[in-house]
Amino acid sequence: MIMKVPRLWCVLVASLVFLAPLLVRGQVPVEEEEATETEEEEEGVVVEEDTEEEVMAEETEENLEVASGGLPGQDETLLFDKYGDVEEPGDHCSRYSPKEVFHTHVHPHLLKTLDEMSHFVESVLSRMEWSLLTLLPHVDHSPVGDLKVEELFPEVRRFMQGTLRDVYDVIRTAWWDLIRIHVRGDVSPARTLAAVSFVREAQERGEARLVAALQELTVTLKAVILNSVLVVRESLKLPNGTKEQEAAQAIDRNLPKVAPNFLGTLMSLILRRGSDPSGYKKIRTDPLRTINPLVEEMYRSLEELVTRGGGSEEELSDYWRNAVSAAHQHLEESPLLEEDYEIIFRNEEYLAELVLELMASF
């Protein structure tokens, strides 16, 4: 028997999906809102309750307004669940279900991962763009200028943010379909396994797209940084036959004059450490590592159940009970920490190390 809980729980879950990223950043004045409601009750003011659809629309609009104050170029759709919640018939909703798994662990971690990548991309691109505009006037001839800075960075920005948005949509849609199948009662073993398999494949495709996008970003960053080193070297008009080590030292000495910025920091670090990727720390190339293992466990256990001929209503109920328990366990192992990436990536030394690690990994 599938445990049922009041619909209010469903509404609260949907609200948390909208508000969690904003509450973490301290952008929603919760205490003030509660105080206002209390005052109205004390004064005897009768407040009509909004419908669930009206509440959801208002929350979406408010979140969009808050999101618009983020870093330039960030896509606001990453900060809220634009699909709303899947409605269930009657006055109750399923407690042990894919909806609980999604809202408990998958969606919060997916949003956090994409939010971190979004802030990282914008932090790097905005600094590199400004750095190049500062560097170019100091050199006679610039192959960097051939990259058309005014076109390159907006294009890369659109590509990266578009990829993040598309990955979110693909994964969210797959879970949306699984939840709807469960809500409609179409919970035959084969149908459920097919839906879970689709979720698994969607997350795998999403991760592959994120990795490919990071590779594209790395190619651009390498071109900019290495071309900038060449530009500075040519501008110094070093004698023919100058050894590479001497050239590197000469460039490094002059960088504070011509590139006293984030790009200059990256160039200095590369000149001092060398260009051998083996000398740099590598990043992990599985950006969805906080959610993929859970779905893999879900798929394998359900596949085993179907293979041995199981799949009764009671067995499927137990399956979702175990899946919810696993989701809570994963959340305990990978808790959602309160991290403000806008502030974190203001640390240019840390940001530069991440860029070098990215370059060494792809």
C-alpha positions in Angstrom: 0.0 0.0 0.0 1.4 3.4 -1.0 1.4 5.8 1.9 -0.6 9.0 1.4 -0.1 12.3 3.0 -2.1 15.6 2.9 -1.8 17.7 -0.3 -0.4 20.5 1.8 2.8 18.5 2.0 2.9 18.5 -1.9 2.4 22.2 -2.0 5.2 22.8 0.6 7.6 20.6 -1.4 6.8 22.6 -4.6 7.4 25.8 -2.7 10.7 24.6 -1.3 11.8 23.8 -4.9 11.2 27.4 -5.8 12.6 29.0 -2.7 15.5 26.8 -1.6 18.2 28.4 -3.8 17.1 31.8 -2.7 16.8 31.0 1.0 20.4 29.7 0.9 21.5 33.1 -0.3 19.4 34.9 2.3 17.4 36.8 -0.4 13.9 36.0 0.9 12.9 38.0 4.0 11.1 35.0 5.7 10.8 36.6 9.1 9.3 39.8 7.8 6.7 37.9 5.8 5.7 35.9 8.8 5.5 39.0 11.0 3.2 40.7 8.4 0.9 37.7 8.4 0.7 37.6 12.2 -0.1 41.3 12.3 -2.9 40.9 9.8 -4.4 38.0 11.9 -4.2 40.0 15.1 -6.0 43.0 13.5 -8.8 40.7 12.3 -8.1 41.2 8.6 -9.6 38.4 6.5 -7.1 37.3 3.8 -8.5 35.2 1.0 -6.4 32.2 0.2 -4.9 32.1 -3.3 -5.3 29.0 -5.4 -2.3 26.7 -5.8 -1.8 28.0 -9.3 -1.9 31.6 -8.2 0.6 31.0 -5.4 2.9 29.2 -7.8 2.7 32.0 -10.4 3.4 34.6 -7.8 6.4 32.7 -6.5 7.8 32.3 -10.0 7.5 36.0 -10.8 9.1 36.9 -7.5 12.0 34.5 -8.1 12.6 35.9 -11.5 12.8 39.4 -10.1 15.4 38.3 -7.5 17.3 36.3 -10.0 17.7 39.3 -12.3 20.0 40.8 -9.8 22.6 38.1 -10.2 25.8 38.0 -12.2 25.4 39.4 -15.8 24.6 36.8 -18.3 23.2 34.3 -15.8 20.1 32.5 -17.0 17.3 33.0 -14.6 15.6 29.7 -15.4 18.3 27.9 -13.5 17.0 29.4 -10.2 13.5 28.0 -10.1 11.4 25.0 -11.2 9.5 26.4 -14.2 7.4 23.3 -14.5 5.7 23.6 -11.2 4.6 20.4 -9.6 2.7 17.3 -10.8 -0.9 17.4 -9.4 -2.4 14.3 -8.0 -6.1 13.4 -7.9 -7.9 13.6 -4.5 -6.8 15.3 -1.3 -3.6 13.3 -0.9 -0.3 12.7 -2.7 2.1 9.8 -2.7 4.7 9.9 0.1 7.0 7.1 -1.3 7.3 8.0 -4.9 9.6 9.4 -7.6 8.3 12.9 -6.7 9.8 12.5 -3.2 13.1 11.2 -4.6 13.3 14.1 -7.0 12.5 16.9 -4.6 14.6 15.4 -1.8 17.9 14.9 -3.5 18.0 15.2 -7.3 16.6 18.6 -8.0 18.4 20.5 -5.3 21.7 19.0 -6.2 21.1 19.6 -9.9 20.3 23.2 -9.3 23.4 23.6 -7.2 25.7 22.1 -9.8 24.3 24.2 -12.6 24.3 27.3 -10.5 28.0 26.8 -9.6 29.0 26.2 -13.2 27.0 29.3 -14.3 28.8 31.5 -11.8 32.2 30.1 -12.6 31.7 30.7 -16.4 30.5 34.2 -15.9 33.2 35.0 -13.4 36.0 33.8 -15.7 34.6 35.3 -19.0 33.8 38.7 -17.5 37.4 39.0 -16.1 39.0 37.7 -19.3 37.0 40.1 -21.5 38.0 43.1 -19.4 41.6 41.9 -19.2 42.0 41.7 -23.0 40.6 45.1 -23.5 43.2 46.4 -21.0 46.0 44.5 -22.7 45.5 45.2 -26.4 46.4 48.9 -26.3 49.8 48.1 -25.0 50.9 46.0 -28.0 51.7 46.9 -31.6 50.3 43.8 -33.2 47.9 41.4 -31.6 46.8 38.0 -32.7 44.4 38.2 -29.8 42.7 41.0 -31.6 42.0 38.6 -34.5 39.7 36.7 -32.1 37.3 39.6 -32.2 36.9 40.0 -28.4 33.6 41.9 -28.8 32.1 38.9 -30.6 33.9 36.0 -28.9 32.9 36.4 -25.3 29.2 37.0 -25.9 29.1 34.0 -28.1 30.8 31.7 -25.6 28.6 33.1 -22.8 25.4 32.3 -24.8 26.7 28.8 -25.6 27.6 27.9 -22.0 24.4 29.3 -20.5 22.3 27.7 -23.2 23.9 24.4 -22.5 23.2 24.6 -18.8 19.6 25.5 -19.5 19.2 22.6 -22.0 20.7 20.1 -19.6 18.3 21.2 -16.9 15.3 20.9 -19.3 16.3 17.4 -20.5 16.8 16.0 -17.0 13.7 17.8 -15.5 11.5 16.5 -18.4 12.6 12.9 -17.8 11.8 13.1 -14.1 8.6 14.9 -14.9 7.5 12.0 -17.1 8.4 9.4 -14.5 6.4 11.3 -11.8 3.4 11.6 -14.1 3.4 7.9 -14.9 3.4 7.1 -11.2 0.6 9.6 -10.5 -1.6 8.2 -13.2 -1.2 4.8 -11.7 0.5 3.3 -14.8 3.0 1.5 -12.5 3.5 -1.8 -14.2 7.0 -3.1 -13.7 8.0 -2.8 -17.4 6.6 0.7 -17.7 8.2 1.9 -14.5 11.6 0.4 -15.5 11.4 2.1 -19.0 10.7 5.4 -17.3 13.6 5.0 -14.8 15.8 4.0 -17.7 14.9 7.1 -19.6 15.8 9.2 -16.5 19.1 7.4 -16.3 19.9 8.0 -19.9 18.8 11.7 -19.7 21.2 12.3 -16.9 24.0 10.5 -18.7 23.4 12.6 -21.8 23.2 15.8 -19.7 26.5 15.1 -18.1 28.1 14.3 -21.5 26.9 17.7 -22.7 28.3 19.5 -19.7 31.7 17.9 -20.2 31.7 18.7 -23.9 30.8 22.3 -23.1 33.6 22.5 -20.6 36.0 21.2 -23.3 34.8 23.9 -25.7 35.3 26.6 -23.0 38.8 25.2 -22.3 39.8 25.5 -25.9 38.7 29.2 -25.9 40.6 30.0 -22.7 43.7 28.3 -23.9 43.7 30.2 -27.2 43.2 33.5 -25.3 45.9 32.9 -22.7 48.6 31.4 -25.0 48.0 34.1 -27.7 48.3 36.7 -25.0 51.7 35.3 -24.0 52.8 35.5 -27.6 51.5 39.1 -27.9 53.5 40.2 -24.8 56.6 38.5 -26.0 56.4 40.1 -29.5 55.8 43.5 -27.9 59.0 43.2 -25.9 61.0 42.8 -29.1 63.4 40.4 -27.6 66.6 39.6 -29.5 66.6 36.7 -31.9 67.9 33.5 -30.3 66.6 34.4 -26.9 66.2 31.2 -24.9 62.7 30.2 -23.8 63.5 30.5 -20.2 65.0 34.0 -20.6 62.0 35.0 -22.7 59.6 33.7 -20.0 61.4 35.7 -17.3 61.3 38.8 -19.4 57.6 38.4 -20.0 56.9 37.7 -16.4 58.8 40.9 -15.3 56.7 43.0 -17.7 53.3 41.5 -17.0 52.5 43.8 -14.1 52.9 46.7 -16.4 50.9 45.6 -19.4 48.5 43.1 -17.8 48.0 43.8 -14.1 44.8 41.8 -14.1 43.3 38.3 -14.1 44.7 37.4 -17.5 48.1 38.6 -16.3 47.8 36.4 -13.2 47.1 33.3 -15.4 49.9 34.1 -17.8 52.4 34.5 -14.9 51.3 31.2 -13.3 51.8 29.4 -16.6 55.2 30.9 -17.3 56.4 30.0 -13.8 55.1 26.5 -13.7 55.5 25.6 -17.4 53.0 24.3 -19.9 53.2 20.6 -19.0 49.7 19.5 -18.0 51.1 16.8 -15.7 52.3 19.5 -13.4 48.8 20.7 -12.6 46.0 19.4 -10.5 43.1 17.9 -12.5 39.4 18.6 -12.0 36.8 15.8 -11.8 35.0 15.4 -15.2 31.7 14.0 -13.8 29.8 17.2 -12.9 26.6 15.2 -12.0 28.4 12.9 -9.6 26.0 13.9 -6.7 22.9 12.6 -8.5 23.9 9.9 -11.0 24.8 7.2 -8.5 21.4 7.4 -6.9 19.6 6.9 -10.2 22.0 4.1 -11.1 21.1 2.3 -7.9 17.4 2.9 -8.6 17.7 1.4 -12.1 19.8 -1.6 -11.1 17.5 -2.6 -8.3 14.3 -2.3 -10.4 15.9 -4.1 -13.3 16.8 -7.0 -10.9 13.2 -7.0 -9.6 11.7 -7.2 -13.1 14.2 -9.8 -14.2 13.3 -12.2 -11.5 9.6 -11.8 -12.3 8.6 -9.5 -9.5 6.7 -6.3 -9.7 3.5 -6.7 -7.7 1.9 -3.6 -6.2 3.4 -4.4 -2.8 6.9 -5.0 -4.3 6.7 -1.7 -6.2 5.6 0.1 -3.1 8.6 -1.4 -1.3 10.8 -0.4 -4.2 9.8 3.3 -3.9 10.1 3.2 -0.1 13.7 2.0 -0.5 14.4 4.6 -3.2 13.2 7.4 -1.0 15.3 6.0 1.9 18.3 5.9 -0.5 17.6 9.5 -1.5 17.7 10.7 2.1 20.9 8.6 2.6 22.6 10.3 -0.4 21.5 13.7 0.9 23.2 12.9 4.2 26.3 11.9 2.5 26.3 14.9 0.1 24.5 17.6 2.1 23.6 20.9 0.4 26.0 23.4 1.9 25.3 27.1 2.1 27.7 28.4 -0.5 27.5 31.8 -2.2 29.3 31.3 -5.5 29.3 34.9 -6.4 31.4 35.7 -3.3 33.5 32.5 -3.7 34.6 33.4 -7.2 35.6 36.9 -6.3 38.7 35.2 -5.0 40.8 35.6 -8.2 43.6 33.4 -6.9 41.2 30.6 -6.4 39.5 31.2 -9.7 42.8 31.2 -11.5 43.7 27.8 -10.0 40.4 26.4 -11.2 41.1 27.7 -14.8 44.5 26.1 -14.8 43.0 22.8 -13.5 40.4 23.0 -16.2 43.1 23.5 -18.9 45.1 20.6 -17.5 42.1 18.3 -17.6 41.0 18.7 -21.2 
